[in-house]
Amino acid sequence: MPAAPRDPEYGNGPAGEPLTPPVLLASLLADRELGLRHLAGPAAAGVHGVHASEMPDPSPYLLGGELLLTAGAGPAEDPDGYVARLAGAGAAALGFGVAPVHEEVPAALAEACARHGLPLLEVPPRTPFSAVARAVGRLTAEARTRELRRTTEAQQALAAAAARPDPVPAVLARLAASLGGSVALWPGGRTAGPELPAPAREALSALLARVGREGGPATATDRAGGHHLAAYALAGRAALGTATPARAPGDHTVASVAAVLLTLLTAERPAGAEAAALTRLLLDGDPAAALTAGPWYAVHARGSGDPQALAAALGTVLLDPHEGAVRLLTDREPGAQPGWRLGVSAPAAPDALAAADAQAGRALQRAEAARTPLARHADAGFAGLVGRAEARAHAEALLGPLSPALRETLRAWLAHHGSWDRTAAALGIHRNTVRQRVARCAVLLERDPDDPDVRMELWFALRQE
């Protein structure tokens, strides 16, 4: 089954967050060294990668957003069906090399691309497909650098705004300018940026009320009135909303930093109480004197994002970088966050946070083993029937013949219920490589991984690592 196509504007990341800036088709067409020519379909598209294939149906191998390059063998027999499958898989464009199979792009292929709305480019004989791939890689790197610079400058500007005499409106105004849109603080109705059309304004108000209510999500997104909408929970049931005509990959990070600052600026609890609670937690003492009754959630997280932005998304300022990860304490039920794996404890009273901290650590281990964005504490279940040392000894004996790469592949394959495509996407390898590795595991272990009993035993063993 083809992968879900990317958003045509900027791509799908976790929770809708853009992955990387796309390379605009216009930039490739403007490169005279490539000599590409637009023949049919839309002239505007965003390219996130390049893939070359002569298969009649390359769609199962696409993640979406690719410029697919072909010399014409693939679409030869059924141009319309070929293009329809590519469009359904979310391909950004089709590049047709006019040599050596064809002297010109077949008219039927151009008609199919126009019919299905897939941009068609002619690749001249002098341009190797590898040159197109290199150009896309270079342009992607340049776009990432520009976006990183923009994000860094925006964060610095927000920090400077927070130091002004009237910091809250200053932060809101700076955020609106950095995002090129409008922002709102709820409740209270403080806004900055251009006035929104009624549909966008009403939808943003609904989002703000949703994340601001007790038990509501930490973040929420929507689209209305031609705007991308996002809401971030702050302390004390407050919320920050953003509305932008377009979205860039760094917008979520910039808004999350603003949410952290606004949480600190608007929090009802004094900073001393927050510091006291965190200090007591780090010393494994009793933080009950500095915290409300809760319930509270301990969170362990590992990822590549900004810990401060993660804390803001989870509605807290209680965080601590800890042994290569980050641990947090929040009174909002945590949800999955882009760029992070989370382990979440059971809800706990302030006098039970030591146990909650341990639960969150074990839950993070499970999330990493299963490659899932979030795992919550659960009862020990089957694993609790076996001693930890005994379970590890059994796992090592069982999995001893497997290399680290084979173990990683087997773990991902089991976690994705034997799906070759989903495992390949999770590991960033070809699905045929997944098949070969799983087959190799079966030979080395002398077990049939299609047997449910074998799968259960292997999953148990892999979880002990």
C-alpha positions in Angstrom: 0.0 0.0 0.0 1.4 3.4 -0.8 2.5 5.6 2.0 0.3 8.5 3.0 1.2 11.5 0.8 2.9 14.5 2.2 1.1 17.8 2.7 1.8 19.5 -0.7 2.9 22.7 1.1 5.5 21.4 3.5 5.4 17.7 4.2 4.2 15.6 7.1 6.2 15.3 10.3 5.0 14.2 13.7 1.6 15.8 14.5 1.7 17.6 11.2 4.9 19.4 11.9 6.9 20.1 8.7 10.0 17.8 8.2 12.4 20.0 6.2 11.8 22.9 3.8 10.9 21.5 0.3 12.9 22.3 -2.8 10.6 24.3 -5.1 10.2 23.0 -8.6 10.9 26.5 -9.9 14.4 26.3 -8.3 15.2 23.1 -10.2 13.8 24.6 -13.5 15.9 27.7 -13.0 19.1 25.7 -12.8 20.5 26.0 -16.3 23.1 23.3 -15.8 20.3 20.8 -15.3 18.3 22.0 -18.3 15.0 20.6 -17.1 11.9 21.6 -19.0 8.3 21.7 -17.6 5.9 19.9 -20.0 2.6 19.3 -18.2 0.8 19.4 -14.9 1.1 22.1 -12.3 4.2 24.3 -12.5 4.5 24.6 -8.7 5.4 21.8 -6.3 7.6 21.1 -3.4 10.2 18.3 -3.7 11.5 16.5 -0.6 13.7 13.9 -2.3 14.6 12.1 -5.6 13.9 8.5 -6.5 14.7 6.7 -9.8 12.8 3.7 -10.9 11.9 1.8 -14.1 9.2 -0.3 -12.3 5.7 -0.3 -13.7 4.5 0.6 -10.2 7.1 2.3 -8.0 4.4 3.7 -5.7 5.0 1.2 -2.8 8.5 2.5 -2.5 7.6 6.2 -2.2 7.1 8.1 1.1 5.6 11.1 -0.7 7.1 14.3 -2.0 9.6 12.7 -4.3 10.6 13.7 -7.8 10.5 10.3 -9.5 12.9 9.9 -12.4 12.4 7.4 -15.2 13.8 6.7 -18.6 10.3 5.5 -19.8 10.3 1.7 -19.2 7.9 2.0 -16.3 5.0 4.0 -17.8 5.4 2.4 -21.3 2.4 0.1 -21.2 -0.1 2.0 -19.1 0.7 5.7 -18.8 -2.6 6.8 -17.2 -2.5 4.0 -14.6 1.2 4.7 -13.9 0.6 8.4 -13.3 -2.5 7.8 -11.2 -0.5 5.5 -8.9 2.2 8.1 -8.5 -0.2 10.9 -7.8 -2.0 8.7 -5.2 1.3 7.9 -3.5 2.0 11.7 -3.1 4.8 12.0 -5.7 5.8 15.6 -6.1 6.7 15.4 -9.8 7.8 13.0 -12.6 11.0 13.6 -14.4 11.3 11.8 -17.8 14.7 11.2 -19.3 14.4 11.3 -23.1 17.3 9.0 -23.7 18.1 6.2 -24.4 14.6 4.5 -24.5 12.6 7.4 -26.0 13.6 10.3 -28.2 10.8 12.5 -26.8 8.3 12.4 -24.0 5.3 10.3 -25.1 2.2 12.5 -25.6 0.0 10.0 -23.7 2.2 10.4 -20.6 2.0 14.2 -20.8 -1.8 14.0 -21.1 -2.0 11.7 -18.1 0.1 14.0 -16.0 -2.1 17.0 -16.9 -5.2 14.9 -16.1 -4.0 13.8 -12.7 -2.3 17.1 -11.7 1.2 15.6 -11.6 4.0 18.0 -12.8 6.0 16.5 -15.7 9.6 17.5 -16.4 11.8 16.6 -19.4 15.3 15.6 -18.4 17.7 16.2 -21.3 20.1 13.4 -22.4 23.1 15.4 -21.1 21.8 15.5 -17.6 22.4 12.4 -15.4 19.7 11.5 -12.9 22.4 11.7 -10.2 22.9 15.4 -11.1 19.3 16.1 -10.4 19.5 14.2 -7.1 22.6 16.2 -6.1 20.9 19.5 -7.0 17.9 18.6 -4.8 20.3 17.7 -1.9 22.2 20.9 -2.2 19.1 23.1 -2.4 17.6 21.2 0.6 20.8 21.8 2.7 20.7 25.5 1.8 17.0 25.7 2.8 17.7 24.0 6.1 20.5 26.5 6.9 18.2 29.4 6.1 15.5 28.0 8.3 17.9 27.3 11.2 19.2 30.9 11.0 15.6 32.2 11.0 14.6 30.1 14.0 17.7 31.1 16.0 17.2 34.8 15.3 13.5 34.5 16.3 14.3 32.8 19.5 16.8 35.5 20.4 14.3 38.2 19.6 11.7 36.5 21.8 14.1 36.4 24.7 14.9 40.1 24.2 11.2 40.9 24.2 10.6 38.9 27.4 13.2 41.2 29.1 11.2 44.4 28.3 9.3 46.3 30.9 5.9 45.1 29.5 7.0 41.6 28.4 3.7 39.8 27.6 2.6 42.1 24.7 6.2 42.4 23.6 6.5 38.6 23.3 3.2 38.4 21.4 4.2 41.1 19.0 7.6 39.6 18.3 6.0 36.1 17.8 3.5 37.5 15.3 6.3 39.2 13.4 8.5 36.1 13.4 5.7 33.8 12.1 4.3 36.3 9.7 0.8 35.8 11.1 -1.4 36.5 14.1 -1.2 35.3 17.7 -3.6 35.4 20.6 -3.4 34.8 24.4 -6.4 33.1 26.0 -8.2 34.1 28.2 -8.0 37.8 28.1 -8.2 38.4 24.4 -4.7 39.9 24.0 -3.7 39.6 20.3 -0.9 40.7 17.9 -0.6 40.7 14.1 -3.2 41.2 11.3 -6.9 40.8 12.0 -8.0 37.3 11.0 -11.0 36.4 8.8 -14.0 35.3 10.8 -13.7 31.5 10.0 -10.0 31.5 11.2 -10.8 33.6 14.2 -13.6 31.4 15.3 -11.7 28.2 14.8 -8.7 29.5 16.7 -10.9 30.5 19.6 -12.3 26.9 19.7 -8.7 25.5 19.7 -7.7 27.8 22.5 -10.7 26.8 24.7 -9.9 23.2 23.9 -6.3 23.2 25.1 -7.1 25.6 28.0 -9.7 23.4 29.7 -8.8 21.0 32.5 -7.8 17.7 31.0 -7.4 19.2 27.5 -4.5 18.4 25.2 -1.2 20.2 25.4 -1.3 21.2 21.8 -3.9 21.2 19.0 -3.9 22.2 15.3 -6.5 23.0 12.6 -7.0 24.9 9.3 -9.6 27.4 8.6 -10.1 30.6 6.6 -6.9 30.0 4.6 -4.8 29.8 7.8 -2.8 27.2 9.6 -3.9 27.3 13.3 -2.1 26.0 16.4 -2.7 26.3 20.1 -0.3 25.6 23.0 -1.4 25.1 26.6 0.2 27.4 29.2 0.1 27.4 33.0 -3.1 28.0 34.8 -5.4 26.9 32.0 -4.2 29.7 29.7 -3.3 29.1 26.1 -1.3 30.6 23.2 -2.8 30.5 19.7 -1.1 31.1 16.3 -2.6 31.6 12.9 -0.4 31.8 9.7 -1.2 31.8 6.0 1.7 29.3 5.5 3.9 27.2 7.7 7.6 26.8 7.8 9.5 23.9 9.5 10.8 26.1 12.3 7.4 27.7 13.2 6.5 25.1 15.8 9.9 25.5 17.6 9.5 29.3 17.6 6.0 29.1 19.0 7.0 26.6 21.6 9.8 28.9 22.9 7.2 31.7 23.1 4.9 29.4 25.0 7.7 28.7 27.5 8.3 32.4 28.0 4.7 33.2 28.4 4.2 30.3 30.8 7.0 31.8 33.0 5.6 35.3 32.6 1.9 34.4 33.4 2.3 31.5 35.8 0.2 31.9 39.0 2.7 30.0 41.1 5.8 32.1 42.1 9.1 31.1 40.6 10.4 30.1 44.0 7.7 27.4 44.4 8.6 26.0 41.0 12.3 25.9 41.9 11.6 24.4 45.3 9.5 21.6 43.7 12.2 20.7 41.2 15.0 20.8 43.8 13.1 18.5 46.0 12.4 16.1 43.1 16.0 16.0 42.1 17.0 15.3 45.7 14.4 12.5 45.9 12.8 14.3 48.7 9.1 15.2 49.3 7.9 17.9 46.8 4.4 17.9 48.3 5.0 21.2 50.1 5.6 23.0 46.8 3.0 21.3 44.6 -0.8 21.3 44.3 -2.6 18.0 45.0 -2.4 17.1 41.3 -2.6 14.4 40.0 0.9 14.8 38.5 2.7 12.9 35.8 6.4 12.2 35.7 7.7 12.1 32.1 11.1 10.9 30.8 11.9 12.0 27.2 14.6 11.5 24.7 14.9 13.3 21.4 16.5 16.0 19.3 14.2 18.9 20.1 14.5 21.8 22.5 13.7 20.7 26.1 12.2 24.1 26.9 9.9 23.8 24.0 8.9 20.3 25.1 8.2 21.6 28.6 6.0 24.3 27.2 4.1 21.8 25.0 3.4 19.7 28.1 2.3 22.8 30.1 5.1 22.9 32.7 8.3 24.6 33.6 9.5 21.7 35.8 12.2 19.9 33.8 15.6 18.5 34.3 18.2 17.1 31.8 19.0 13.8 33.3 21.4 11.1 32.1 21.1 11.8 28.4 17.4 12.3 28.6 15.0 14.9 30.0 12.6 14.3 32.9 9.7 16.5 33.6 6.8 16.9 36.0 3.4 18.1 34.7 -0.2 18.3 36.0 -1.5 17.8 32.4 -1.9 14.4 30.9 1.0 14.3 28.4 0.5 13.5 24.7 3.0 12.5 22.0 5.3 15.4 20.9 7.1 15.9 17.6 10.8 14.9 17.7 10.6 13.1 21.1 10.0 9.7 22.6 8.1 9.9 25.9 7.7 7.6 28.8 4.8 8.7 31.1 4.0 7.5 34.6 0.6 6.8 36.0 -1.1 9.8 37.6 0.4 10.3 41.1 0.0 12.4 44.2 2.9 14.7 45.2 4.0 12.2 47.8 4.4 9.4 45.2 6.6 11.1 42.7 9.6 8.9 43.4 7.7 5.9 42.2 6.2 7.8 39.3 9.7 8.8 38.2 10.8 5.2 38.0 7.6 4.3 36.1 8.4 7.0 33.5 11.9 5.7 33.1 10.7 2.2 32.4 8.0 3.5 30.0 10.6 5.4 28.0 12.6 2.1 27.6 9.5 0.5 26.2 8.8 3.4 23.8 12.4 3.2 22.5 12.3 -0.6 22.1 9.0 -0.4 20.2 9.9 2.8 18.3 6.7 4.4 19.4 6.4 8.2 20.2 4.9 7.5 23.7 4.5 4.7 26.2 2.6 4.9 29.4 3.2 3.0 32.6 1.2 -0.2 32.8 1.0 -3.1 35.2 3.9 -5.5 35.0 1.8 -8.2 33.3 3.6 -11.2 31.7 7.1 -9.6 32.1 6.5 -9.2 35.8 6.2 -13.0 36.3 9.9 -13.5 35.5 12.8 -12.0 37.5 14.7 -9.3 35.7 18.1 -11.1 35.8 16.6 -14.3 34.7 14.7 -12.6 31.8 17.9 -10.9 30.6 19.9 -14.2 30.7 17.2 -15.9 28.7 17.1 -13.0 26.2 20.9 -13.0 25.7 20.9 -16.8 25.2 18.1 -16.6 22.7 19.3 -13.5 20.7 23.0 -14.3 21.0 23.4 -15.3 17.3 21.9 -12.0 16.1 24.0 -8.9 15.3 22.8 -5.5 16.5 21.4 -4.6 13.1 19.5 -7.9 12.9 18.1 -7.3 16.4 17.0 -3.8 15.6 15.3 -4.9 12.4 13.5 -7.8 14.2 12.4 -5.5 17.0 11.0 -3.0 14.5 9.3 -5.7 12.4 7.6 -7.2 15.4 6.6 -3.8 16.7 4.9 -3.1 13.3 3.1 -6.4 13.3 5.1 -7.9 10.5 4.5 -5.1 8.1 7.4 -4.9 5.6 6.6 -1.4 4.4 6.1 0.2 7.8 9.2 -1.5 9.2 11.2 -0.2 6.2 9.9 3.3 6.6 10.7 3.3 10.4 14.3 2.1 9.8 14.9 4.1 6.6 15.8 1.0 4.6 14.3 -0.8 1.6 11.6 -3.4 2.4 13.5 -6.1 0.6 16.3 -5.5 3.1 13.8 -6.0 5.9 12.7 -9.3 4.3 16.3 -10.5 4.0 17.2 -9.6 7.5 14.1 -11.2 9.0 14.8 -14.3 6.9 18.4 -14.3 8.2 17.1 -14.1 11.8 14.9 -17.1 11.2 17.9 -19.1 10.0 20.2 -18.1 12.8 17.6 -18.6 15.5 16.2 -21.8 13.9 12.7 -20.5 14.6 9.7 -19.5 12.4 8.9 -15.8 13.0 5.5 -16.3 11.5 4.6 -18.6 14.5 2.6 -16.5 17.1 4.3 -18.3 20.0 7.8 -17.6 18.5 6.8 -13.9 18.0 5.8 -13.6 21.6 9.0 -15.2 22.9 11.1 -13.0 20.6 9.3 -9.8 21.6 9.7 -10.7 25.3 13.4 -11.2 24.8 14.0 -8.0 22.8 12.2 -6.0 25.5 14.8 -7.1 28.1 17.7 -5.4 26.2 
